[in-house]
Amino acid sequence: MEKLKRELEVLKKSEQHYRVLLDESMDPTFSFYPDGTYRYVNGAFAAGVGRIPSEIIGRKIWDIFSPDEADKRFALVKRVFTEGETLEIEVLVPLPSGDTYYLTTAKPIFDRDGQVETVICTSKNITQRKLAEIELEKERDKLHKALQEIRVLSGFLPICSSCKSIRDDKGYWNKIEAYLSEHSDVELTHSLCPVCIEKLYGRDTWYKTLDDI
């Protein structure tokens, strides 16, 4: 009897020790009952959602998070209870100070009969990484949009040596102006180079007069 008491006392002290470790951990740690009720939360988790542990323990996920976020979290917890496998999920905690992102690992804890008794979760703050990924995705979208707006002519173009018309991939001959307008974002305007001006108007009196001014 005395030996049993000592063993129970050792066990009690051990439980207290590990609870202190969980309570003081910088990583949010929490556990659930099968219906999504919080069985345990440490200080880091409570602080992460702007509350204290006593305001969360005994309440359900939907009491703490928005319906969409709560449904997402409960779906993970339910799977772990059902399948008995460790799973991960990225979650968002919106706060007045800004959105905070976590990578949460949900692990099943089994009883002596091999049934999942509880699901314990540990979260890692990945906000900086997530914000960098979001910014990178925005830049990719901008680049993709810019590439879509750029229409580049490449390869060999069959062009008439005389009239300079271009043959398209359907075999039709098009004026170079029409072809460029259709296959690029270039806007064409017409003018005359000095050689052509001289060739066309060099003998005209009005041109010579204008040239002398």
Secondary structure as UniProt FT lines:
FT   HELIX           2..24
FT   STRAND          29..32
FT   TURN            34..35
FT   STRAND          37..41
FT   HELIX           43..48
FT   TURN            49..50
FT   HELIX           53..55
FT   TURN            56..58
FT   HELIX           61..63
FT   HELIX           67..83
FT   STRAND          87..93
FT   TURN            96..97
FT   STRAND          100..110
FT   TURN            112..113
FT   STRAND          116..125
FT   HELIX           127..149
FT   TURN            161..163
FT   STRAND          166..167
FT   TURN            169..170
FT   STRAND          173..174
FT   HELIX           176..183
FT   HELIX           194..201
FT   TURN            202..203
FT   HELIX           205..212
//
